[in-house]
Amino acid sequence: MKNGIVYFVGAGPGDPGLLTIKGKQALEEADVILYDRLANPKLLEFASPDCQFIYCGKLPNRHFMKQKEINALLVEKALNGLTVVRLKGGDPSVFGRVGEEADALHEHGIRYEMVPGITSGIAAPLYAGIPVTHRDFASSFAMITAHDKSLKGTPNLDWEGLARSVQTLVFYMGVKNLSYICQQLISYGKSPSVPVIVIQWGTWGRQRSVKGTLENIQQKVQEHQITNPAIIVIGDIVNFQTHSWFESKPLIGRHLMVVTHGEDEDPLADKLRDSGADVIEWPKWRTENMPVNEEILRKIGTFEDVFFTSRRAVCEFFRALASQKIDIRQLTAKLSAASEQAKTELEKRGFLVTAIQPDSEKRLVVGSRHAVENMQKHESCSFYITHENVIDDRFTHMIQRTISESPLHMVICPNTLSVQQLINGGEQIGISPEPSASRPPIVCIGDDSAAGAYGFTAIQEQDELFAFIQNQQAEKKLLHS
């Protein structure tokens, strides 16, 4: 059997939009992805439905998978002829262990490629409004690991050289050793008044930053409960910051979950991210196509109205027509759609979309198994099932882990289908619909049926949601002030 190949892919610092095009292509081609804790799970959505996900994440003082096990797994999968992606947070070569992993592959004659990523030591400061260099403040910078292999766990560095010759110092994962770092720099000549900023979860929607000086930053970090992962920036360049364009977004710091239902998804999650929120979408869905219904397609010219329940239904239906070599001109019916996405897809294909027609025997409903079965209970027309939406269990553990690491501030159900999804399946990720002190607030849009039974908050229009979240933020700040 021919050996496979391993791609070491930099996932970037957290914002999924910072992945490179080459990194995305590697994810799309992968048979197996081994991913780290600091790689945004949303990037795994680029993978094929058959791709295997393996978590290699590491927490401070607690390793999920030992390095030797990771090396052995990369070798094993590649020797089986698979395309493997090792997805590493930031850039693979910056304080990662890509050298050890690559050596293990080389020893076994396995091909590999390196795909650089954006490192958090540059991206996190920039998202906090600070470039690491500036011709008036800093013409040099150093990226430094804040822990090493010594028994003490404190970095063994040329402190005198760093204090004297480098204008901007960027420390990775250094919160635990922050006091030691500051003391060393002061003792080797840095002024206690040199500015410092500590940026937690840089480029994620949960980003927070705290400014101070070498003299007082430790106290401020403790007061604000800043923990790793965090980047520490030390130098006059910190004074360049006037504001953080990212942290000034209206929903920054909010960790939200949008419940999905498998049909055409509302762009709500992306709108919330654009406003700064850290958003999880649950559940993740995969699509299984249904066999072509030749009987229906043979009489396609007899229908007076065709109603599509989703964009995917449109795509699969016309793919089925093409596979059977049916001339599209035989479709003389009026076309209508249940969603804006489905309507847009029809219009892209050159069709005018009409208002939804009343039920009749000459009507054809085209959609997923779930959508069709719901409509069959009430209508007497013909039905064509194009596909079935199935929950993708590969993402369930990721979502559970993310929620446990960073508790949710709110759960949002954009419509009735998503409300039912949460009620029926929420407990599998630890969110019971039943009211309790530990349950995050749950908001449902356009559906108040669950408000009384489960204590959900009902909002009629999506536009009201952003104001509601901001009001919740303001009330929380008042409560803790």
C-alpha positions in Angstrom: 0.0 0.0 0.0 1.3 3.5 -0.9 1.9 5.7 2.1 -0.4 8.7 2.6 0.7 12.3 3.3 0.5 14.5 6.4 -0.3 18.3 6.2 0.7 20.4 9.2 -1.8 23.2 9.0 -1.8 26.4 11.0 -5.3 27.0 12.2 -4.6 30.6 13.0 -5.3 32.3 16.4 -9.0 31.6 16.7 -11.0 33.7 14.3 -12.0 31.1 11.6 -11.7 33.8 8.9 -8.0 33.9 9.4 -7.4 30.4 8.0 -5.3 30.4 4.8 -6.7 29.2 1.5 -4.1 26.4 1.4 -5.1 25.3 4.9 -8.8 25.2 3.9 -7.9 23.0 0.8 -6.0 20.6 3.1 -9.0 20.3 5.4 -11.3 19.6 2.5 -9.1 16.7 1.3 -8.4 15.1 4.7 -9.3 11.6 5.6 -8.2 12.2 9.2 -7.8 15.4 11.2 -5.9 15.6 14.5 -6.7 18.9 16.1 -5.6 20.9 19.1 -7.5 22.7 21.8 -6.7 26.1 20.4 -7.8 25.3 16.9 -11.4 26.7 16.4 -13.7 23.6 15.9 -15.6 25.6 13.3 -12.7 25.0 10.9 -13.6 21.3 10.9 -16.8 22.1 9.0 -14.6 22.3 5.9 -13.9 18.5 6.2 -15.8 15.9 4.3 -18.6 14.0 6.0 -16.4 10.8 6.1 -13.4 12.5 7.7 -12.4 11.2 11.1 -11.7 13.8 13.9 -9.2 13.0 16.7 -8.8 15.4 19.6 -5.2 15.9 20.8 -5.9 19.0 22.9 -3.7 20.0 25.8 -4.7 22.1 28.9 -2.2 23.6 31.3 -1.0 20.8 33.6 -3.3 18.3 31.9 -2.5 16.5 28.7 -5.3 14.8 26.8 -2.9 12.9 24.5 0.9 12.5 25.1 3.2 13.7 22.4 4.6 10.2 21.6 1.0 9.0 21.1 0.4 11.9 18.7 3.5 11.0 16.7 2.6 7.3 16.6 -0.9 8.1 15.4 0.3 10.4 12.6 2.6 7.6 11.4 -0.1 4.9 11.7 -2.7 6.8 9.7 -0.2 7.9 7.0 1.1 4.3 6.7 -2.5 3.2 6.0 -2.4 5.4 2.9 -4.6 8.2 4.4 -4.4 12.0 3.9 -3.8 13.4 7.4 -4.1 16.9 8.6 -2.4 17.9 11.9 -4.4 21.1 12.7 -2.4 23.2 15.1 -3.5 26.6 16.7 -1.7 29.6 15.3 1.3 28.8 13.3 2.7 25.2 13.5 6.3 26.4 13.8 5.8 28.9 16.6 6.2 27.2 20.0 4.5 24.0 18.7 6.1 20.6 18.5 5.9 20.3 14.7 9.6 19.5 14.5 9.2 16.4 16.6 6.2 15.3 14.7 7.9 15.9 11.3 11.0 13.9 12.5 8.8 10.9 13.4 7.3 11.0 9.9 10.7 11.4 8.2 12.0 8.3 10.1 9.2 6.2 8.5 9.6 7.7 5.0 6.3 9.5 5.1 5.7 12.6 3.0 4.6 15.8 4.7 4.0 19.5 3.9 3.8 22.5 6.2 1.1 25.1 5.8 1.9 28.2 7.8 -0.8 30.0 9.9 -1.2 33.4 11.5 0.4 33.3 14.9 -1.4 34.7 17.9 1.6 36.8 19.0 0.9 39.1 16.1 -2.8 38.7 15.6 -4.0 39.1 19.2 -2.2 42.4 19.7 -3.6 43.7 16.4 -7.1 42.7 17.4 -6.5 44.6 20.6 -5.5 47.7 18.5 -1.7 47.3 18.8 0.7 46.6 15.9 3.9 44.9 17.2 6.0 47.4 15.3 5.7 51.1 14.6 8.3 53.5 13.3 7.8 55.9 16.2 7.6 53.3 19.0 9.2 50.0 18.0 11.4 48.8 15.2 12.0 45.3 16.7 10.0 42.6 18.4 10.6 39.2 19.9 8.2 36.3 20.3 9.1 34.4 23.5 7.8 31.3 25.2 6.9 32.0 28.8 7.6 28.4 30.0 10.3 25.8 29.4 11.4 22.3 30.4 13.1 23.4 33.7 11.9 22.0 37.0 10.9 25.5 38.1 8.7 26.0 35.0 10.0 29.5 34.6 11.5 30.7 31.3 15.4 30.5 31.2 16.2 33.5 28.9 18.8 36.1 28.2 16.9 38.7 30.3 19.6 41.3 30.0 19.5 41.1 26.2 15.7 41.2 26.1 15.5 44.2 28.4 18.1 46.2 26.5 17.9 45.4 22.9 14.3 44.4 21.9 11.6 47.1 21.9 8.5 44.9 21.9 8.4 41.7 23.8 5.6 39.2 23.1 5.2 36.3 25.5 3.1 33.3 24.8 1.2 31.4 27.5 2.8 33.4 30.3 0.0 34.3 32.8 1.4 31.7 35.3 4.8 33.3 35.2 3.8 36.9 34.7 5.1 38.1 38.0 8.5 36.4 37.4 8.7 37.9 33.9 8.0 41.4 35.2 10.5 41.1 38.0 13.3 39.8 35.7 12.8 42.6 33.2 12.9 45.3 36.0 15.9 43.8 37.6 17.8 43.9 34.2 17.0 47.5 33.5 13.4 47.9 32.3 11.6 50.8 34.0 8.7 49.6 36.2 6.5 52.1 34.3 6.9 50.3 30.9 3.4 49.5 29.6 2.0 46.0 29.4 -1.1 44.5 28.0 -2.4 41.0 28.5 -4.8 39.7 25.9 -6.9 36.6 26.7 -8.4 34.4 23.9 -7.1 36.8 21.2 -9.3 37.1 18.0 -12.1 34.9 19.6 -15.4 36.5 20.5 -14.4 35.9 24.1 -11.3 38.2 23.8 -10.5 40.4 26.8 -7.5 42.5 27.5 -6.1 44.3 30.6 -3.5 47.1 30.5 -1.0 48.1 33.1 2.7 48.4 33.7 5.5 46.0 34.7 4.9 47.2 38.3 1.1 46.5 38.5 0.0 44.2 35.7 0.1 41.1 37.9 -2.4 42.7 40.3 -4.7 43.8 37.4 -4.7 40.4 35.8 -5.7 38.8 39.1 -8.5 41.4 39.6 -9.9 40.7 36.1 -9.3 36.9 36.4 -7.4 36.7 33.2 -6.1 33.1 32.5 -4.4 31.3 29.7 -4.6 31.2 26.7 -3.2 34.7 26.7 -0.6 36.8 25.0 1.5 39.3 27.0 2.8 42.4 25.1 5.5 44.6 26.8 6.9 47.8 25.5 6.1 51.4 24.5 4.1 50.1 21.6 1.3 49.4 24.1 0.8 53.2 24.5 0.0 53.3 20.8 -3.3 51.7 21.5 -6.2 54.2 21.5 -8.9 51.6 21.4 -9.5 48.0 20.3 -11.5 47.9 17.1 -12.4 44.3 17.9 -13.2 44.7 21.6 -15.4 47.7 20.9 -17.9 45.5 19.0 -21.3 45.6 20.7 -21.5 41.9 21.6 -17.9 41.2 22.4 -17.5 38.8 25.3 -20.8 37.2 24.8 -20.7 33.4 24.4 -23.9 32.3 22.7 -25.3 29.2 21.2 -27.6 29.2 18.2 -29.8 26.1 17.9 -30.1 24.8 14.3 -32.7 22.5 12.8 -31.2 21.0 9.6 -33.2 23.0 7.0 -31.9 26.2 5.5 -30.1 27.9 8.3 -30.8 31.5 9.2 -27.7 33.8 8.8 -28.2 34.8 12.5 -25.1 33.1 13.8 -22.9 35.0 11.3 -24.6 38.3 12.2 -23.9 37.7 15.9 -20.2 36.9 15.1 -19.9 40.1 13.0 -21.1 41.9 16.1 -18.3 40.4 18.2 -20.1 37.4 19.9 -18.4 34.0 20.3 -21.1 31.7 18.7 -21.5 27.9 18.8 -24.0 26.4 16.4 -25.7 23.2 17.6 -26.3 20.6 16.4 -24.1 20.2 13.3 -25.9 18.5 10.4 -24.8 16.3 7.5 -26.8 15.6 4.4 -27.6 12.1 3.0 -29.0 12.2 -0.5 -32.0 10.0 -1.3 -32.4 7.8 -4.5 -33.9 9.5 -7.5 -37.7 9.1 -7.6 -38.0 8.3 -11.3 -41.8 7.9 -11.1 -42.3 11.5 -10.0 -39.7 12.9 -12.5 -41.4 11.1 -15.4 -44.6 13.1 -14.8 -42.9 16.4 -13.9 -44.8 18.2 -16.7 -48.2 17.4 -15.1 -47.7 19.5 -11.9 -49.1 23.0 -11.8 -47.1 24.1 -8.7 -43.8 23.0 -7.3 -43.0 24.0 -3.7 -39.4 23.8 -2.4 -38.8 23.6 1.4 -35.1 24.5 1.3 -32.2 25.6 -0.8 -30.7 22.1 -0.6 -34.0 20.7 -2.0 -33.7 23.0 -5.0 -30.1 21.9 -5.7 -30.8 18.2 -5.3 -34.0 18.3 -7.4 -32.4 19.9 -10.4 -29.4 17.6 -10.0 -31.9 14.6 -10.2 -33.5 16.1 -13.4 -30.0 16.4 -15.0 -29.1 12.8 -14.0 -32.2 11.5 -15.7 -31.6 13.7 -18.8 -35.0 15.4 -18.4 -35.3 18.6 -20.3 -35.9 21.4 -17.9 -38.4 22.9 -20.2 -40.8 20.1 -19.2 -41.1 21.9 -15.9 -44.0 24.3 -16.7 -45.3 24.7 -13.1 -45.3 27.8 -11.0 -42.4 27.6 -8.5 -42.6 28.7 -4.8 -40.2 28.4 -1.9 -40.4 28.2 1.9 -37.2 30.2 2.6 -35.3 33.2 1.2 -32.3 30.9 0.5 -34.5 28.5 -1.6 -36.0 31.5 -3.4 -32.5 32.9 -4.2 -31.3 29.6 -5.5 -34.3 29.4 -7.9 -33.8 32.9 -9.1 -30.1 32.1 -9.7 -31.3 29.4 -12.1 -33.4 31.9 -14.0 -36.9 31.1 -12.5 -39.5 33.6 -11.3 -40.7 32.6 -7.8 -44.4 33.0 -7.1 -46.4 33.2 -3.9 -47.1 29.9 -2.2 -50.1 28.2 -3.8 -53.0 26.5 -2.0 -52.9 22.8 -1.6 -54.1 20.8 -4.6 -53.6 17.3 -6.2 -51.4 18.9 -8.9 -49.0 20.4 -6.4 -45.5 18.8 -5.8 -43.7 19.5 -2.5 -39.9 19.0 -2.8 -37.8 18.8 0.4 -35.9 16.8 3.0 -37.4 13.7 4.6 -38.3 15.6 7.8 -39.9 18.6 6.0 -41.9 16.3 3.7 -43.1 14.0 6.5 -44.4 17.1 8.5 -46.3 18.3 5.5 -47.7 14.9 4.6 -49.8 15.1 7.8 -51.8 18.0 6.5 -51.7 18.1 2.7 -52.9 15.8 -0.1 -50.5 16.7 -2.8 -47.5 14.8 -4.2 -44.1 14.7 -2.5 -40.5 14.3 -3.5 -37.9 13.6 -0.9 -34.5 14.8 -2.0 -32.3 14.3 1.0 -32.2 13.6 4.8 -30.6 15.8 7.4 -28.8 13.8 10.1 -27.0 15.1 13.2 -23.3 14.9 12.8 -22.1 13.4 16.0 -18.5 14.1 15.3 -19.1 17.7 16.6 -21.0 16.8 19.8 -18.0 16.2 22.1 -16.4 19.5 20.8 -19.5 21.4 21.7 -19.7 19.8 25.1 -16.0 20.7 25.8 -16.4 24.3 24.6 -19.4 24.8 26.8 -17.6 23.4 29.9 -14.5 25.5 29.2 -16.4 28.8 28.6 -20.0 28.7 30.0 -22.8 30.0 27.7 -24.4 33.4 28.4 -27.5 32.6 26.2 -29.1 30.0 24.0 -31.0 31.3 21.0 -33.7 29.4 19.0 -34.3 31.3 15.8 -37.7 29.5 15.0 -40.1 26.8 16.1 -38.1 24.0 14.6 -35.0 24.9 16.6 -37.2 25.2 19.8 -38.3 21.6 19.3 -34.7 20.6 18.6 -33.5 22.0 21.9 -36.4 20.5 23.9 -35.9 17.1 22.4 -32.1 16.9 22.3 -30.5 19.6 24.5 -29.7 17.2 27.3 -27.1 15.4 25.2 -24.8 18.5 25.4 -25.8 19.2 29.0 -28.5 21.8 28.5 -31.9 20.7 29.9 -34.9 22.7 28.7 -36.3 22.5 32.2 -35.8 25.7 34.3 -32.9 25.7 36.7 -30.4 28.0 38.3 -27.6 26.6 36.2 -29.4 26.8 32.9 -28.4 29.7 30.7 -31.2 32.0 29.5 -33.0 30.7 26.5 -34.5 33.0 23.9 -36.9 31.9 21.2 -37.7 34.1 18.2 -41.2 34.2 16.8 -42.4 31.2 18.9 -43.8 31.8 22.4 -45.2 28.3 22.9 -42.3 27.2 25.1 -42.2 30.4 27.1 -44.8 29.3 29.7 -43.9 25.6 29.9 -40.1 26.0 30.0 -39.5 29.6 31.0 -37.9 30.6 27.7 -38.0 34.3 26.8 -40.0 34.9 23.6 -39.0 37.7 21.2 -41.1 38.4 18.1 -38.6 39.8 15.7 -34.9 39.0 15.2 -34.0 42.7 15.2 -35.1 42.8 18.9 -32.5 40.1 19.8 -29.4 42.3 19.6 -30.9 45.0 21.9 -32.0 42.2 24.3 -28.5 40.8 24.5 -27.0 44.2 25.1 -29.5 44.9 27.8 -28.6 41.6 29.5 -24.9 42.6 29.3 -25.7 46.0 30.9 -27.7 44.4 33.7 -24.9 41.9 34.4 -22.4 44.8 34.7 -24.6 46.7 37.1 -25.1 43.6 39.2 -21.3 43.1 39.5 -20.4 46.8 39.9 
